[in-house]
Amino acid sequence: MPDDDFYSCRQNKPAGVGRSLVLHAAHRPCPVFLPAEYQPKYPYPWVLLLHPHGSDVWETFARVPHLSNRNYIVLCPRGSRKIAVNSYGQIQWGWMQERPADIRYLQSLLQIARQRWNMPMPRLYVIGVGHAAVIAERFVASCDQTVAGLALLHPTPEDVYEDRLARCVPWGIQLFLGAEIQPRLSRSTLRRLANRYRRKGAAVHLETYSSGSSWYLMGLRRVNRWIMDTIPTTFTLVSPPTAFTGEPPTTLSDGSIQ
């Protein structure tokens, strides 16, 4: 997985009052990016940004401004599979693609987030990067009525050739497919994948990036444009529920939820 500017991003985390909170769901931290000049009563679109295999939530969080600094509330959940510890002592994480536990976790995370903020429906966008493209697609299929769009950034050749993608997408969903061109992921391969999504009823926007480019950051910027072009103009504002099904969260002294 290309690491482009991970460490420079990590050293320049977004700063400012009210721009970073952490939700704790099932003992898994989820940094939340709040837009610059955040207005609590404004119905911001929501983005669920799923990190690639071998990454972590703070790497993902540090890249959010490349998506947008002021347009969205962005949740950056952590995968459940501990992969390794890198030379800097940071744990690398991945997603359990073949098990429903991560899907249930993402669903409960949205429920917990709704207790803190209003959520306009359907104004939720899900972005899956690398191997997380598979879990992103399956999550969207599990809650299609609440999702406005699905963005897949650089799906891995293994997931493409082993037909793990384009299995279950809601009919009519807006879908962004962007990838770096490489020997095992050619333009013709990506066009075939896009056509598979179209046959399943998705409205596909396909983009390719030259080999060696900062495709991750470039892709996030292009996803921002795509969201702005596809975001629903009408929506229903879902107020925070009065009760939470399951164990109620505990608000910590720093404002996060346990």
Buried (B, 14 or more C-beta within 10 A) or exposed (E): BBEBBBEEBBEEBBEEEEBBBBBBBEEBBBBBBBBBEBEEEEBBBBBBBBBBBBBBBBBBBBBBBBBBBEBBBBBBBBBBBEEEEEEEEBEBBBBBBEEEEBBEBBBBBBBBBBBBBBBBBBBBBBBBBBBBBBBBBBBBBBBBEBBBBBBBBBBBBEBBEEEBBBEEBBEEBBBBBBBBBBEEBBEEBBBEBBEBBBEBEBEBBBBBBEEEBBBBBBBBEBBBEBBEEBBBEEBEEBEEEEEBEEEEBEEEEEEBBE
